[in-house]
Amino acid sequence: MAGEIKRKGLSQGQIGFLLALPAIAVFAAIILYPFINSLAMSFTNKSLLSPLTKFTGLHNFKRLFTDPGFFQVLGNTVSFVLGATLLPFVLGFIWAIILNTKFHGSELLRGITLVNWIIPGVAIGFLWMWIMHGEYGLLNSLLKMTGLIKENVNWLGSTKTAMGVVVIARTWQMLPWYMAFLLGGLQGISMDQLEAVRMDGAGNIRAFFHIVLPEMKGIISLVLILGTIGNLQHFDLFWVMTEGGPARATTTLSIEVYRNSFKYYNMGFAAAIGAVWAILLGCFSFVYVRRVQEGEK
């Protein structure tokens, strides 16, 4: 087909455009148009409770940035993204190093580790709700058996601990993802370099900081950026485990957009929150694309 088109006098660029046209059309229909429509909606008072919609300019954004509750939501989002990115990254790195030693049974452990990666987020949410339940949760039972607590702790019902519980659940869910990528990076490191460093008298810690980290700098940065983007968009664990509570302690941008859209039916205001959310995601996506381009060069 490409040969027939080329014989008709089309350039390589025109041929490439024709071949990419179906993908461009799909992208425009399911991503670009909804995004532009949502952005336009953020400048209106559109509500599902009223058929009338009028242009309100920057009113939604002014309301958003003068609302103290929004900065609490922003702080919750930052706290979750930092905790749910760094904690599974560190634990996944440690586990990847352990599995990279290729001891007897390491392949089996790797497969077992990957199991909870494929479990749906909703199921993981219910699992950790049961573990952390204030009355009959497994954690409270274990802590009372060991004498560390005398009374049950309502982990998900306290503003001090609810976010930590969600971060732990997200860590359990995503640790295999980090482990898989980092293990691949570790397996790409030349063993000759490590052996040479050890022959010079360097220990494991020195070898890690002088050989392993520099060699894995590219994969580490990409993994952290992708993890950050994923956590900025995360919704299901929050909604299943806390629905943004208690007292908005676990309300993030994703929860705030959903709540304003489908609980208060204020689509214009929800679109304004979504626009701020998209800008944050766009910043990290830009960094990710630049890192990929640098890696290709």
N, C-alpha and C positions, 0 to 999 in steps of 0.2 A: 504493500500500500504506500509506504513512504517513498519507494522508488517511482511509482506512478505519479505521485504528487510532485516529486522533484523534476520529472520529465516535463511537467506542465509549466515549469519556469519559476516555481516557488523557491525562496531562499531557505537556508537552514533554519533561520530564526522563525520564519513563517510556518515551516513544518513542525518545529518544536511547539509553537503556540497552538497549532491545530491539535496536536497530540495531547497537550495539557489542558485543552479547552473543557473536556468533560469534568476533570478534577476541579478546575476553576469554578465551573458552574455549581458543582456540589458544595464547594467551600462557600461560595457566595450565598447559596440558598439556606444552608444550615448553620453558618457561623457569622458571615459578614453582615447579612441583612438583619438577623436578630440583634447583633451587637449595635448596629447603627440605630435600629428602632428603639432599643433600650436607652441608648444615649440621648436620643431625641425626647424620649418619654421623661427623662430626668429633669427636663425644663418645663414640665407641665404638672398639673394637679390631678392627673389621671387616677381614678379610683374605680374599683369594681362595684362600688355601691352607687355610683352615679354615672349616667350616660353622657354627661356633659364634661368635656375636657377643654381647658384653656391654657394658653401659654403663660407661665409664671416667671420666666427668666431664671435668675440665680436664687430664687426664693428657697428651693429645697436644699441647695448647698449652704446657704446662709443659715438656715435652720439646723442643718447637720453640724456645722462647725461651731455653733453657739450652744449646742446641747452637751452638757457635761457627761451625759450617758454615753455619747458617741466616743469620747476619749477613753471611757472605761472599756468599751467594746474594743477599741483599737489596742489598748494595753493588754486586754485578755488575748487578743489575736497574736500580738508580739510574744507574750509569755508562752503561749502554746507552741508557736512556730519554733521558738528557740529551744524549748524543752523537748518537743517531739522530733526535732531534727538532730540536736546534739547528743541526746541520750542514746537513741538507737544507733547513731553513727559510732559512738565510742564503744558501746557493747558489741555492735556488729563487727567492728575492727578487731576487737580482742578475740571474738569467736572465730573470725576469719584467719587470724594468725594461728590460733590453736588448730583449726582444721587443716591449715596449710602444711603442718608438720607431717601429715599423711601417716598417722599411727594406725594401728589395727582397729577397724571399725569407723574410721573417719568418714568414709563414703556413706555409711549408714546414718551417721549423725547429721551429715549434710542434708540427706534426703528428709530426715525427720524434722530438721529445722525449717525446711521449706514448706512444710505442711500448713502452718498457720498463716503463711503468705496467701494461700489460695482460699482460705476461709472467708466468706462474705463479711463485710464490716458490721452488718446488723447482728450476725451471730456472735461476733467477737464482743460487741457491745453488751448483749445479753449475758454472755459468759462472765464478763468482768462485773456486771451488775450483781450477779449471783455471788461472786467472790467477795465483793466489797459491800454487800448488803448490810445495813445497820442492825438487823435483828437476827437473821439466820445465815449471814455470810460466812464463807469458809475462812477468811482472814481473821475475823473476830474470834471464831472458834479456836483457831490455832494460837492466837495471841493470849487468849484466856487460859488455854491448856498449859502454856509455858509460863504463865504468871506475869506477863508483860503488861496486861491491862486487867482491870477488875470489872469494868462495865463496858458494854458494847459501844463502839464508836460509829457514828453515822457518817461514814466517809463521803458519800455522795450528797449528803444533806447539809454539809458544812461548807461555808464559803472559803475556809482555810485549806480544805483538802480536796474539794471536788475537782479543781483543775488538775491537780497532781494525779488523781485517779485516771482522768481521761488521758493524760500524757503517758502514764504507765501502760494503759490499754493500747494506745497508738504505738508505743515502743514495742510492745509484744507483737503487734501486727506487722510492723515494718522492719524489725530487726533482720529477718531473712533476706529482705530486699537489699539492705546495706551489705550484709554479709556476702551475698552472691557477687555484687559488683566489686567489692574490695578484695574478695578472694581471687577473682579474675585478675585484678591488678597485681596482687602478690605473686601470682603464678607467672607473671610476665617479667619479674625481676630476675636478672642474671645471677645465678648461684655462684659464678666465678667471682663477682664483685664481693659478695658476702664472705666467701671463703678467704679472699685476699685481705679483707678488713680483719677477719678473725685471726689470720696468720700474723698480722701486725700487733696483735694483743688486744684488740677491741672486744668488749663484751657485747651482749645482746642489746642493751640499751643504746650504746654508742652506735652500733650497726643500724639500729632502727632509725635514729635521728639523722645519721649521716648518709645512709644508703636507701633505706626503705621509703621514708617520707619524701625525699627529693625525687625518687623515681616514680612515686605515686601521686605527685602533686596535681597532675592533670586530672586523673580519675577522681581524686578526693574533691577537687573543686566542683567538678560536674555533678558528683553524687550529692554534695551539700546543696548546690543550687537547685537540682531537681527535687530533693527532699523538701526544701523550703517552699518551692512552688506548689508541691502536692499538699503540704500542710496548710498553706494559705487558703487552699480551696476546700479543705476537709470539712465534712458536714455530718456524715452518718453516725459516727460514734457520739458526737455531742448530742444529736437529737434523740438517739436511742437511750443514752445513759442519763442525761440531765435536762434535755430540752432547753439548754441555756441557763438553767438555774444552778444552785439556789441564789436568789437575789441578783440575777444576771452575772454571777461569778464566772460562768463558763459561756457567756454569750460572745461569740466571735462575729466577724463580718458575715460569714455564711449564714449563721443563725439569724442575724439581724435582718438580712435581706429576705430570708424565707418568712420570718415573722411579720415583717411589714407588708409583704406581698400577699400571703395567704391566711394571715390571722386578722390583720387590720385592713387588708385590701387596699392599702395606699401604694399603688404601683409607681407613681411618680417619685415619691420619697424613697422607695426601695430601689428604684433605678438610679437615683443619685448616690446612694450607698454603694450600689454595684459599680458605678463609674469610678469612685475612689478605690474600690477593691480592684478593678481592672487596671488602674494605673499602677498600683503596687505590684500586681502580677506581671504587668508589662515591663517594669524595671528589671525584675529578676529574669524574665524571659529574654530580655535584651542582653543581659550579662551572659546567659546560657548560650545564646546564639554566637556571641563574640568568642566565647571559650571554645565552642565547636569549630568555628572558623580558624582560630589560632592553632587548634590541634590538627586540622587538615593541612595547614601550611607547614 
